Amino acid sequence: MTTIKKKGVARPACIAGYMRVSTNKQGLKGLGMDAQKEIIDNYVAKEHPKCVDNIKLFIEQESGSKGTKKRPQLKAAFDYCAENNCKLVVAKMDRLSRSVSFISGILDSGIEFSIAEVPGLDSKSPMGKAMLQMMATMAELERSQVQDRTKQSLSQINRRIDKKGHYITKGVPEKGIAGRKITRLGAGNVKPGARAAAKVRTDSAKLYLDQNFQNIDDVIKVLGTEGKTSLRDIAQALTDRGQLTPREWQKEESTKDTNHPYKAKAKKWQASMVANIKKSMEQK
């Protein structure tokens, strides 16, 4: 954890906004990135209006149970605060962590931080520190209770499977989704067809990389010499070059031995596609 010395500055020179989601799906729900940004922006506009134009955002997709070693953007936010006398702001406590020890470590480091959903409460005063500790305690308790309920539910399902030989999930009747019969929890309940489909996708991804590695690598190297290393720059270059995305390439490959008229056209690359490809290339 980065540690800073208190400088006696009454107000922060800038704001470091940290936003986190655990999964891609979570980004589309209540506390997705857009919602968190709105909460942080509203907080800064009200509590630190002079910093409205001096907010640096740090965005991450990772579990809140991970430490700073597994959350590079959080570490970068800490370092930025320490170097620039900034205040760290998160929308809710659980976006930072649900661990009492983790929150205590931040408080001990001297980094000033606030929870945007609780205006007026920050880590500068003894009362603020105490309240933040209490919030962290309640967040950790909530996490533990959820884990306990999950374990109890799984145990109950296992008991029903042992007794009846199967368990019927609830389904979603209002959407026409019927309950599913399962005979075992975990990967053993995956249908054979799903395993086969997953293997096809994996093999296809490997084949794509084998046949397109050099083209993509050349683009990345050329951009590197120009100082363009961002995922967005690489995505734009691949799009301009007409490089097929993995999905379009797979579609074209699957129709080569048929009379299907499909002819793949290079679609726009996204930064997330580039990130996945680069990760696969590094592992190759």
LOKE-454639 format. One line per field, with one value per atom (N, C-alpha, C): residue in one letter; y negated, x negated, z negated; atom name. Coordinates in steps of 0.05 Angstrom, whole numbers. Layout:
! residues N
tiro (A; ...) .
Y (Y; ...) .
X (X; ...) .
Z (Z; ...) .
zalo (CA; ...) .
This chain:
! residues 284
tiro (M; M; M; T; T; T; T; T; T; I; I; I; K; K; K; K; K; K; K; K; K; G; G; G; V; V; V; A; A; A; R; R; R; P; P; P; A; A; A; C; C; C; I; I; I; A; A; A; G; G; G; Y; Y; Y; M; M; M; R; R; R; V; V; V; S; S; S; T; T; T; N; N; N; K; K; K; Q; Q; Q; G; G; G; L; L; L; K; K; K; G; G; G; L; L; L; G; G; G; M; M; M; D; D; D; A; A; A; Q; Q; Q; K; K; K; E; E; E; I; I; I; I; I; I; D; D; D; N; N; N; Y; Y; Y; V; V; V; A; A; A; K; K; K; E; E; E; H; H; H; P; P; P; K; K; K; C; C; C; V; V; V; D; D; D; N; N; N; I; I; I; K; K; K; L; L; L; F; F; F; I; I; I; E; E; E; Q; Q; Q; E; E; E; S; S; S; G; G; G; S; S; S; K; K; K; G; G; G; T; T; T; K; K; K; K; K; K; R; R; R; P; P; P; Q; Q; Q; L; L; L; K; K; K; A; A; A; A; A; A; F; F; F; D; D; D; Y; Y; Y; C; C; C; A; A; A; E; E; E; N; N; N; N; N; N; C; C; C; K; K; K; L; L; L; V; V; V; V; V; V; A; A; A; K; K; K; M; M; M; D; D; D; R; R; R; L; L; L; S; S; S; R; R; R; S; S; S; V; V; V; S; S; S; F; F; F; I; I; I; S; S; S; G; G; G; I; I; I; L; L; L; D; D; D; S; S; S; G; G; G; I; I; I; E; E; E; F; F; F; S; S; S; I; I; I; A; A; A; E; E; E; V; V; V; P; P; P; G; G; G; L; L; L; D; D; D; S; S; S; K; K; K; S; S; S; P; P; P; M; M; M; G; G; G; K; K; K; A; A; A; M; M; M; L; L; L; Q; Q; Q; M; M; M; M; M; M; A; A; A; T; T; T; M; M; M; A; A; A; E; E; E; L; L; L; E; E; E; R; R; R; S; S; S; Q; Q; Q; V; V; V; Q; Q; Q; D; D; D; R; R; R; T; T; T; K; K; K; Q; Q; Q; S; S; S; L; L; L; S; S; S; Q; Q; Q; I; I; I; N; N; N; R; R; R; R; R; R; I; I; I; D; D; D; K; K; K; K; K; K; G; G; G; H; H; H; Y; Y; Y; I; I; I; T; T; T; K; K; K; G; G; G; V; V; V; P; P; P; E; E; E; K; K; K; G; G; G; I; I; I; A; A; A; G; G; G; R; R; R; K; K; K; I; I; I; T; T; T; R; R; R; L; L; L; G; G; G; A; A; A; G; G; G; N; N; N; V; V; V; K; K; K; P; P; P; G; G; G; A; A; A; R; R; R; A; A; A; A; A; A; A; A; A; K; K; K; V; V; V; R; R; R; T; T; T; D; D; D; S; S; S; A; A; A; K; K; K; L; L; L; Y; Y; Y; L; L; L; D; D; D; Q; Q; Q; N; N; N; F; F; F; Q; Q; Q; N; N; N; I; I; I; D; D; D; D; D; D; V; V; V; I; I; I; K; K; K; V; V; V; L; L; L; G; G; G; T; T; T; E; E; E; G; G; G; K; K; K; T; T; T; S; S; S; L; L; L; R; R; R; D; D; D; I; I; I; A; A; A; Q; Q; Q; A; A; A; L; L; L; T; T; T; D; D; D; R; R; R; G; G; G; Q; Q; Q; L; L; L; T; T; T; P; P; P; R; R; R; E; E; E; W; W; W; Q; Q; Q; K; K; K; E; E; E; E; E; E; S; S; S; T; T; T; K; K; K; D; D; D; T; T; T; N; N; N; H; H; H; P; P; P; Y; Y; Y; K; K; K; A; A; A; K; K; K; A; A; A; K; K; K; K; K; K; W; W; W; Q; Q; Q; A; A; A; S; S; S; M; M; M; V; V; V; A; A; A; N; N; N; I; I; I; K; K; K; K; K; K; S; S; S; M; M; M; E; E; E; Q; Q; Q; K; K; K) .
Y (24; 0; -25; -44; -69; -85; -97; -113; -142; -161; -189; -204; -226; -242; -264; -269; -290; -317; -334; -360; -383; -377; -398; -414; -403; -417; -413; -436; -434; -420; -425; -413; -398; -377; -362; -379; -374; -389; -377; -352; -339; -314; -301; -278; -254; -231; -206; -189; -185; -170; -141; -122; -94; -80; -66; -52; -23; -4; 24; 40; 59; 80; 107; 127; 154; 169; 164; 179; 160; 169; 153; 148; 169; 166; 145; 143; 124; 96; 92; 65; 55; 73; 65; 60; 66; 65; 39; 39; 16; 1; 15; 0; 6; 3; 5; -19; -20; -42; -69; -71; -97; -107; -88; -96; -105; -91; -99; -126; -131; -156; -179; -175; -195; -202; -181; -186; -201; -194; -207; -236; -241; -268; -286; -275; -291; -298; -279; -283; -306; -304; -324; -351; -353; -378; -392; -376; -387; -392; -373; -375; -388; -385; -397; -409; -430; -443; -452; -460; -469; -446; -422; -399; -385; -398; -386; -380; -398; -395; -381; -371; -359; -331; -315; -287; -267; -250; -228; -202; -187; -163; -138; -119; -94; -72; -57; -38; -9; 9; 36; 57; 80; 103; 125; 128; 147; 151; 174; 179; 161; 151; 134; 148; 175; 190; 190; 181; 181; 158; 162; 140; 123; 104; 85; 99; 122; 136; 146; 153; 163; 141; 116; 94; 70; 72; 51; 23; 20; -7; -19; -3; -13; -22; -6; -14; -40; -42; -67; -91; -86; -108; -116; -97; -103; -119; -110; -124; -153; -156; -182; -201; -191; -207; -215; -197; -202; -223; -222; -240; -267; -269; -294; -307; -296; -306; -305; -283; -280; -264; -267; -251; -228; -204; -181; -180; -178; -177; -153; -137; -115; -119; -107; -110; -97; -73; -58; -44; -37; -24; 2; 18; 44; 43; 19; 16; 16; 8; 7; 34; 43; 69; 75; 100; 108; 120; 113; 124; 102; 107; 88; 83; 104; 101; 84; 88; 73; 43; 36; 8; -4; 12; 2; -5; 12; 6; -20; -26; -52; -75; -72; -93; -98; -76; -78; -90; -88; -97; -128; -141; -170; -180; -163; -171; -179; -203; -213; -201; -190; -180; -184; -184; -188; -169; -163; -147; -166; -167; -188; -186; -162; -159; -169; -176; -187; -214; -235; -261; -271; -285; -296; -278; -252; -233; -226; -232; -225; -216; -210; -198; -219; -245; -265; -266; -263; -267; -240; -240; -215; -203; -220; -210; -197; -210; -200; -173; -170; -144; -123; -130; -110; -101; -120; -113; -96; -102; -86; -58; -55; -29; -13; -27; -14; -5; -22; -15; 9; 10; 33; 58; 56; 79; 89; 71; 80; 92; 81; 92; 120; 124; 151; 170; 161; 178; 187; 168; 174; 195; 192; 212; 239; 241; 266; 279; 263; 273; 284; 270; 280; 307; 309; 334; 357; 351; 371; 380; 361; 368; 385; 378; 394; 422; 425; 452; 469; 456; 470; 478; 461; 468; 491; 491; 513; 539; 537; 561; 573; 555; 564; 577; 566; 578; 605; 607; 633; 654; 646; 665; 674; 656; 664; 683; 678; 696; 723; 724; 750; 765; 750; 763; 771; 754; 759; 766; 762; 767; 744; 722; 698; 674; 651; 626; 609; 597; 580; 551; 537; 508; 493; 469; 453; 444; 437; 426; 398; 387; 361; 363; 372; 377; 353; 328; 305; 300; 312; 309; 335; 354; 379; 398; 393; 410; 430; 455; 476; 484; 495; 505; 528; 530; 551; 573; 597; 620; 623; 624; 629; 652; 667; 690; 688; 665; 661; 631; 620; 592; 590; 567; 563; 570; 573; 578; 605; 624; 650; 648; 626; 623; 610; 602; 590; 611; 604; 622; 629; 653; 661; 642; 633; 616; 589; 580; 555; 558; 581; 587; 587; 600; 602; 575; 558; 531; 515; 518; 503; 511; 537; 547; 536; 535; 524; 495; 479; 451; 448; 465; 464; 470; 492; 500; 479; 467; 446; 421; 414; 391; 396; 421; 427; 426; 436; 436; 407; 390; 362; 349; 354; 342; 353; 379; 391; 377; 372; 361; 331; 317; 288; 274; 291; 280; 259; 266; 249; 222; 223; 198; 179; 190; 174; 164; 182; 174; 152; 153; 132; 105; 105; 80; 68; 85; 76; 65; 78; 69; 42; 39; 14; -9; -5; -25; -32; -11; -16; -35; -34; -52; -80; -83; -110; -120; -104; -112; -108; -92; -86; -58; -56; -30; -24; -42; -38; -17; -4; 16; 3; -21; -35; -41; -49; -54; -28; -6; 19; 28; 25; 33; 17; -9; -25; -17; -11; -3; 24; 43; 69; 65; 47; 42; 30; 10; -4; 15; 34; 53; 75; 77; 97; 125; 126; 151; 161; 186; 198; 202; 196; 203; 233; 244; 273; 284; 270; 281; 281; 260; 259; 279; 283; 302; 331; 336; 363; 368; 347; 351; 358; 344; 349; 376; 385; 411; 433; 429; 450; 453; 434; 435; 441; 445; 449; 475; 496; 521; 526; 504; 506; 487; 487; 469; 443; 440; 416; 391; 370; 347; 327; 334; 315; 308; 282; 272; 252; 258; 242; 214; 194; 167; 158; 145; 136; 116; 123; 106; 90; 70; 53; 68; 66; 79; 62; 75; 62; 66; 47; 49; 76; 85; 110; 134; 133; 154; 155; 131; 129; 139; 132; 142; 172; 185; 214; 227; 215; 225; 222; 199; 194; 214; 220; 239; 267; 274; 301; 302; 279; 278; 281; 268; 270; 299; 314; 341; 361; 352; 370; 378) .
X (-17; 0; -17; -12; -26; -21; -42; -39; -48; -33; -40; -41; -55; -56; -35; -22; -2; -15; -4; -16; -1; 22; 37; 53; 58; 74; 103; 118; 146; 163; 158; 174; 156; 166; 149; 144; 121; 114; 129; 137; 151; 166; 181; 196; 188; 184; 180; 205; 220; 245; 239; 245; 241; 267; 270; 295; 288; 305; 299; 325; 324; 345; 331; 345; 333; 335; 357; 362; 372; 371; 382; 412; 427; 456; 462; 445; 450; 449; 433; 431; 457; 476; 501; 523; 517; 537; 534; 546; 548; 523; 502; 477; 456; 465; 446; 428; 410; 391; 405; 425; 439; 452; 464; 478; 457; 435; 414; 403; 398; 387; 406; 432; 452; 451; 450; 449; 424; 401; 376; 377; 387; 388; 406; 429; 447; 435; 420; 407; 386; 370; 348; 360; 381; 394; 404; 414; 425; 404; 386; 367; 341; 332; 307; 310; 326; 332; 307; 286; 262; 246; 254; 240; 256; 279; 296; 281; 263; 248; 221; 217; 191; 196; 212; 218; 204; 189; 177; 190; 200; 215; 197; 201; 187; 208; 208; 230; 220; 234; 225; 247; 242; 260; 246; 253; 239; 255; 252; 265; 256; 274; 267; 252; 251; 236; 206; 198; 170; 155; 129; 113; 102; 85; 75; 57; 45; 29; 45; 70; 88; 107; 103; 120; 102; 88; 69; 80; 105; 117; 121; 127; 130; 103; 82; 55; 47; 54; 47; 61; 86; 101; 88; 79; 65; 40; 24; -1; 5; 26; 33; 41; 56; 64; 40; 21; -3; -20; -23; -41; -29; -2; 11; 29; 27; 44; 73; 82; 110; 126; 152; 170; 181; 182; 194; 224; 240; 269; 280; 297; 311; 341; 357; 386; 397; 389; 397; 374; 376; 355; 347; 367; 360; 346; 346; 331; 301; 295; 267; 259; 274; 269; 290; 294; 312; 295; 270; 252; 244; 249; 242; 212; 196; 166; 157; 169; 161; 167; 191; 198; 181; 174; 156; 129; 120; 94; 94; 116; 118; 117; 133; 134; 106; 92; 65; 45; 50; 31; 30; 52; 53; 66; 75; 89; 118; 125; 152; 172; 194; 214; 242; 262; 290; 307; 330; 351; 372; 376; 393; 422; 432; 460; 465; 443; 445; 430; 442; 428; 421; 399; 391; 375; 373; 358; 333; 310; 284; 265; 240; 221; 203; 210; 193; 196; 221; 226; 227; 222; 225; 253; 274; 301; 305; 294; 297; 284; 260; 246; 262; 273; 289; 313; 327; 350; 343; 321; 312; 305; 293; 287; 313; 333; 359; 372; 371; 382; 368; 342; 326; 334; 339; 347; 374; 393; 419; 418; 400; 397; 385; 366; 354; 374; 390; 411; 431; 439; 458; 446; 421; 408; 408; 401; 401; 428; 449; 476; 485; 477; 484; 470; 445; 430; 443; 452; 465; 491; 507; 532; 528; 507; 501; 493; 477; 469; 492; 510; 534; 552; 555; 572; 560; 534; 521; 523; 521; 523; 552; 572; 599; 604; 593; 596; 583; 560; 546; 562; 575; 591; 615; 627; 650; 641; 617; 607; 601; 590; 584; 610; 631; 657; 673; 676; 693; 678; 652; 636; 634; 649; 647; 658; 654; 665; 675; 698; 710; 706; 692; 687; 714; 715; 740; 748; 728; 735; 747; 756; 768; 794; 816; 842; 852; 848; 859; 845; 821; 806; 807; 823; 825; 801; 785; 762; 768; 769; 776; 753; 759; 739; 723; 698; 680; 674; 675; 668; 638; 627; 599; 594; 574; 568; 542; 528; 502; 495; 485; 476; 448; 443; 416; 413; 388; 382; 394; 398; 408; 436; 450; 477; 479; 456; 456; 463; 481; 489; 466; 464; 443; 441; 464; 464; 450; 453; 440; 410; 401; 372; 361; 375; 366; 364; 385; 385; 362; 356; 334; 307; 305; 280; 276; 299; 298; 288; 299; 292; 262; 253; 225; 206; 213; 196; 196; 220; 222; 205; 205; 190; 160; 151; 123; 115; 133; 127; 126; 144; 144; 117; 108; 83; 59; 60; 38; 36; 59; 59; 58; 64; 64; 44; 29; 10; -9; -21; -42; -30; -7; 6; 11; 23; 30; 5; -15; -40; -54; -53; -66; -53; -27; -12; -20; -21; -28; -56; -75; -103; -106; -92; -94; -83; -60; -48; -66; -80; -99; -121; -131; -152; -141; -115; -103; -93; -97; -88; -59; -46; -18; -14; -10; -9; 18; 37; 63; 79; 97; 114; 132; 140; 157; 142; 116; 100; 96; 91; 87; 113; 135; 161; 167; 161; 166; 149; 123; 104; 112; 121; 130; 155; 173; 197; 190; 172; 163; 149; 135; 120; 138; 162; 181; 177; 164; 160; 186; 193; 218; 217; 238; 240; 242; 236; 238; 265; 287; 313; 319; 312; 316; 299; 274; 256; 268; 278; 290; 314; 330; 354; 345; 324; 315; 303; 288; 275; 296; 318; 339; 355; 353; 369; 352; 326; 309; 315; 323; 328; 358; 373; 402; 408; 433; 442; 453; 449; 460; 447; 462; 451; 437; 435; 424; 395; 389; 362; 357; 337; 332; 322; 331; 321; 310; 287; 274; 292; 300; 316; 298; 309; 293; 283; 258; 246; 252; 256; 260; 235; 231; 208; 208; 232; 234; 224; 230; 220; 190; 178; 149; 136; 149; 139; 139; 160; 161; 140; 137; 117; 89; 83; 56; 50; 70; 66; 60; 75; 70; 43; 34; 8; -14; -11; -31; -34; -12; -12; -22; -23; -30; -59) .
Z (0; 0; 0; 18; 18; -7; -18; -42; -36; -46; -42; -68; -69; -93; -91; -113; -113; -110; -92; -86; -98; -111; -123; -104; -80; -60; -66; -67; -75; -55; -29; -8; 12; 24; 43; 68; 81; 105; 129; 127; 149; 138; 156; 149; 166; 153; 167; 163; 184; 182; 190; 172; 177; 182; 204; 211; 217; 207; 210; 214; 232; 234; 234; 225; 223; 250; 265; 289; 311; 336; 358; 354; 345; 341; 320; 299; 278; 289; 309; 321; 333; 338; 350; 329; 304; 283; 266; 243; 226; 221; 213; 207; 228; 254; 276; 276; 296; 297; 300; 317; 322; 296; 281; 256; 235; 234; 214; 221; 247; 256; 249; 253; 247; 217; 200; 171; 163; 174; 168; 177; 202; 213; 196; 188; 171; 144; 133; 107; 110; 130; 134; 139; 155; 161; 136; 117; 93; 71; 67; 45; 53; 78; 86; 114; 116; 142; 157; 143; 156; 170; 164; 175; 198; 205; 226; 252; 259; 284; 279; 255; 249; 236; 250; 241; 259; 248; 264; 256; 275; 270; 273; 255; 257; 258; 279; 285; 285; 272; 270; 270; 282; 280; 265; 239; 222; 197; 184; 159; 137; 121; 99; 77; 78; 57; 63; 87; 94; 81; 76; 66; 89; 82; 102; 123; 116; 136; 159; 154; 175; 185; 175; 183; 190; 213; 221; 222; 230; 232; 204; 185; 157; 147; 152; 144; 157; 183; 197; 185; 176; 164; 137; 122; 97; 102; 122; 129; 138; 154; 165; 142; 123; 100; 83; 79; 63; 77; 103; 118; 123; 123; 130; 109; 85; 63; 70; 81; 90; 70; 71; 55; 73; 61; 75; 69; 91; 87; 102; 87; 99; 95; 112; 110; 84; 79; 55; 43; 17; 3; 16; 25; 36; 64; 76; 101; 95; 70; 61; 49; 29; 17; -4; -10; -32; -55; -55; -76; -96; -121; -142; -142; -140; -140; -117; -93; -70; -73; -83; -88; -109; -130; -151; -140; -121; -108; -93; -80; -65; -85; -107; -127; -140; -145; -157; -137; -111; -91; -90; -99; -98; -73; -55; -31; -39; -32; -38; -18; -28; -10; -21; -3; -10; 5; -6; 6; 17; 43; 55; 46; 40; 32; 3; -11; -38; -39; -27; -26; -54; -56; -81; -99; -91; -107; -92; -104; -92; -113; -105; -123; -137; -135; -148; -178; -187; -216; -230; -257; -272; -270; -271; -268; -240; -220; -193; -190; -202; -201; -215; -238; -254; -238; -225; -209; -185; -173; -149; -158; -182; -193; -197; -208; -213; -187; -167; -141; -129; -132; -122; -137; -163; -179; -170; -164; -155; -127; -110; -83; -84; -102; -105; -117; -136; -147; -126; -109; -87; -68; -61; -44; -57; -82; -96; -97; -101; -102; -75; -54; -27; -21; -29; -26; -41; -66; -82; -70; -60; -47; -22; -7; 17; 10; -10; -19; -29; -44; -54; -31; -11; 12; 28; 32; 46; 31; 5; -12; -10; -10; -8; 20; 41; 68; 68; 57; 56; 41; 19; 3; 20; 35; 52; 74; 85; 106; 94; 70; 57; 52; 45; 37; 62; 81; 104; 130; 130; 154; 173; 167; 184; 169; 182; 171; 194; 191; 212; 205; 222; 218; 221; 211; 212; 240; 256; 282; 280; 303; 304; 320; 306; 320; 336; 326; 340; 366; 369; 395; 411; 402; 416; 413; 392; 387; 365; 373; 354; 336; 313; 295; 308; 300; 312; 291; 301; 283; 282; 258; 255; 236; 241; 225; 210; 215; 201; 203; 182; 183; 195; 207; 218; 247; 256; 285; 294; 276; 284; 295; 290; 300; 328; 339; 366; 386; 405; 425; 444; 454; 473; 497; 507; 530; 524; 499; 491; 490; 481; 480; 508; 526; 554; 567; 562; 573; 562; 536; 524; 537; 542; 554; 582; 597; 624; 623; 605; 602; 595; 577; 569; 592; 606; 629; 651; 656; 676; 669; 643; 634; 638; 632; 636; 665; 683; 711; 722; 712; 720; 713; 689; 680; 697; 703; 719; 747; 759; 786; 788; 766; 767; 748; 734; 714; 726; 748; 760; 769; 782; 791; 768; 746; 723; 709; 707; 693; 708; 735; 751; 746; 744; 740; 712; 692; 665; 664; 678; 678; 692; 715; 730; 713; 700; 683; 659; 649; 627; 634; 659; 667; 670; 672; 675; 647; 627; 600; 595; 612; 609; 598; 572; 560; 546; 548; 535; 550; 536; 548; 570; 565; 584; 610; 608; 632; 648; 634; 648; 661; 648; 659; 684; 684; 708; 731; 725; 746; 758; 742; 753; 770; 761; 777; 804; 803; 828; 847; 836; 852; 864; 854; 864; 852; 829; 815; 804; 811; 801; 771; 758; 729; 726; 703; 699; 707; 700; 706; 736; 750; 779; 794; 784; 796; 792; 768; 763; 781; 785; 803; 831; 841; 868; 870; 850; 851; 851; 836; 834; 859; 878; 903; 928; 924; 947; 962; 948; 961; 967; 967; 973; 996; 1005; 1026; 1014; 989; 975; 987; 994; 1007; 988; 963; 943; 951; 950; 954; 932; 915; 892; 900; 886; 889; 863; 864; 839; 824; 800; 783; 765; 752; 735; 710; 705; 682; 657; 635; 609; 592; 573; 555; 540; 532; 517; 534; 561; 578; 579; 581; 582; 556; 533; 507; 506; 516; 516; 534; 558; 577; 566; 555; 544; 521; 505; 483; 494; 516; 528; 541; 554; 567; 547; 523; 502; 492; 492; 482; 503; 528; 550; 548) .
zalo (N; CA; C; N; CA; C; N; CA; C; N; CA; C; N; CA; C; N; CA; C; N; CA; C; N; CA; C; N; CA; C; N; CA; C; N; CA; C; N; CA; C; N; CA; C; N; CA; C; N; CA; C; N; CA; C; N; CA; C; N; CA; C; N; CA; C; N; CA; C; N; CA; C; N; CA; C; N; CA; C; N; CA; C; N; CA; C; N; CA; C; N; CA; C; N; CA; C; N; CA; C; N; CA; C; N; CA; C; N; CA; C; N; CA; C; N; CA; C; N; CA; C; N; CA; C; N; CA; C; N; CA; C; N; CA; C; N; CA; C; N; CA; C; N; CA; C; N; CA; C; N; CA; C; N; CA; C; N; CA; C; N; CA; C; N; CA; C; N; CA; C; N; CA; C; N; CA; C; N; CA; C; N; CA; C; N; CA; C; N; CA; C; N; CA; C; N; CA; C; N; CA; C; N; CA; C; N; CA; C; N; CA; C; N; CA; C; N; CA; C; N; CA; C; N; CA; C; N; CA; C; N; CA; C; N; CA; C; N; CA; C; N; CA; C; N; CA; C; N; CA; C; N; CA; C; N; CA; C; N; CA; C; N; CA; C; N; CA; C; N; CA; C; N; CA; C; N; CA; C; N; CA; C; N; CA; C; N; CA; C; N; CA; C; N; CA; C; N; CA; C; N; CA; C; N; CA; C; N; CA; C; N; CA; C; N; CA; C; N; CA; C; N; CA; C; N; CA; C; N; CA; C; N; CA; C; N; CA; C; N; CA; C; N; CA; C; N; CA; C; N; CA; C; N; CA; C; N; CA; C; N; CA; C; N; CA; C; N; CA; C; N; CA; C; N; CA; C; N; CA; C; N; CA; C; N; CA; C; N; CA; C; N; CA; C; N; CA; C; N; CA; C; N; CA; C; N; CA; C; N; CA; C; N; CA; C; N; CA; C; N; CA; C; N; CA; C; N; CA; C; N; CA; C; N; CA; C; N; CA; C; N; CA; C; N; CA; C; N; CA; C; N; CA; C; N; CA; C; N; CA; C; N; CA; C; N; CA; C; N; CA; C; N; CA; C; N; CA; C; N; CA; C; N; CA; C; N; CA; C; N; CA; C; N; CA; C; N; CA; C; N; CA; C; N; CA; C; N; CA; C; N; CA; C; N; CA; C; N; CA; C; N; CA; C; N; CA; C; N; CA; C; N; CA; C; N; CA; C; N; CA; C; N; CA; C; N; CA; C; N; CA; C; N; CA; C; N; CA; C; N; CA; C; N; CA; C; N; CA; C; N; CA; C; N; CA; C; N; CA; C; N; CA; C; N; CA; C; N; CA; C; N; CA; C; N; CA; C; N; CA; C; N; CA; C; N; CA; C; N; CA; C; N; CA; C; N; CA; C; N; CA; C; N; CA; C; N; CA; C; N; CA; C; N; CA; C; N; CA; C; N; CA; C; N; CA; C; N; CA; C; N; CA; C; N; CA; C; N; CA; C; N; CA; C; N; CA; C; N; CA; C; N; CA; C; N; CA; C; N; CA; C; N; CA; C; N; CA; C; N; CA; C; N; CA; C; N; CA; C; N; CA; C; N; CA; C; N; CA; C; N; CA; C; N; CA; C; N; CA; C; N; CA; C; N; CA; C; N; CA; C; N; CA; C; N; CA; C; N; CA; C; N; CA; C; N; CA; C; N; CA; C; N; CA; C; N; CA; C; N; CA; C; N; CA; C; N; CA; C; N; CA; C; N; CA; C; N; CA; C; N; CA; C; N; CA; C; N; CA; C; N; CA; C; N; CA; C; N; CA; C; N; CA; C; N; CA; C; N; CA; C; N; CA; C; N; CA; C; N; CA; C; N; CA; C; N; CA; C; N; CA; C; N; CA; C; N; CA; C; N; CA; C; N; CA; C; N; CA; C; N; CA; C; N; CA; C; N; CA; C; N; CA; C; N; CA; C; N; CA; C; N; CA; C; N; CA; C; N; CA; C; N; CA; C; N; CA; C; N; CA; C; N; CA; C; N; CA; C; N; CA; C; N; CA; C; N; CA; C; N; CA; C; N; CA; C; N; CA; C; N; CA; C; N; CA; C; N; CA; C; N; CA; C; N; CA; C; N; CA; C; N; CA; C; N; CA; C; N; CA; C; N; CA; C; N; CA; C; N; CA; C; N; CA; C; N; CA; C; N; CA; C; N; CA; C; N; CA; C; N; CA; C; N; CA; C; N; CA; C; N; CA; C) .
